[in-house]
Amino acid sequence: YGRVASDGTLSDSAGNVTVAKGIAGYYCISVASVDPASVRMSVTLDYSATNNAAPPVQTLGGPSTFSHCPSGTFMIATGALTVNGGSIDWTATDEPFFFEIP
């Protein structure tokens, strides 16, 4: 478990965790001896420090299957949801979050 600031700084960690900040809104988390393909990570925003107080903010996490993070890491994407006419748009933004592996 741990907390990641919007700039990618890790704090309050259980140890054996590294975080790499990618492009806007994307974070790569590696946990020693944990295979992201077989374990799920629980992620929630740190609403006390979010950068987007007005629009709803969303956090997505899972094993990295995109080029944003290396294989064998968890990819976390944070962003803001906005309603644009009849559609809902998602824009990647740097946001703080908590995570844990149950």
N, C-alpha and C positions, 0 to 999 in steps of 0.2 A: 504494500500500500504506500501511498504518498500523496503529496500535493505538488502540482506543477504551476508555476506562475506563468503569466501570459508571455514572458520572454524566454520560457523554457527552463527556468531555474527550479531544481528539485529541492523540496524541503519535507520535513516530517516523514521521512522514508523509513521503511522497514529494513533497508540495506540491500545490497546486491542488485541495485536498480540504476540504470543510466537513462538519461533523456537527451535526445538530440532535437533541436528546433529546426524544422525544415522551412518551407515557404510559408507565407501567411496562413495561419490557422491549422498547420499540420505539425504534429509531434510524433517522434519515434521513441518508443519505450522498450528497453531490453531488460529482462529480469533473468538473473542467473538460474540455470536449471529449469526454466519454464519454456515449454513449447507453445507458442501462440496458436498453433493449428489445433491443439488438443485442449486448451484451457481458455475460458472466456474471461475478459476483464470487465469489471463494473466501473463505469465512469459517470461522474456528475459534475456539473459546473460549480465553481466557487462563486455563488451569487453575491457574496459580500465584497468581491473585488472585480466583478465583470466589467469589461470595457463598453458594453452595450446595454445600458440600463433600460432604454426605451423599448427596442424590439425584442421579441422572443429570441433566445439564444439556444442553440442545439449543440450537443456533443455526441459524436459517433466514435466508437472504438471497436477494434477487432484485429485479427492477424493481418499483417501488411500484405496486400495482394496488388498494390499499385506501386509505381516507381517512386513515390514520395519517400518511402522508407525501405531499408534493406530487408531481405527475407530473414525470417526468424525474429522479427520485432513486432510489437503491437503498434498500429497506426491509430492515432487519435486525431480527429478532425473537429475543429470548433468553428462555429459561424453563426451569423444572424439570419433569421427568417423574416422576410418582408412580403406583404401582399401587394401584388402589382396587377391591378385589374382583376381578372379572374384566375390568376395563377399565383403560386407561392414560390418565391425565389430564395435561394440559399447562397450566401456570400461568405467565403472563408474569412474569419477574423481571429486574431490572437486573443484567446480567453484563458483565464486560470481554471483549473479543474482538480478534482480529487479522483484517485483511482484505487482499486483494490482487486485482488485476485481471490475470489471466495474459496 
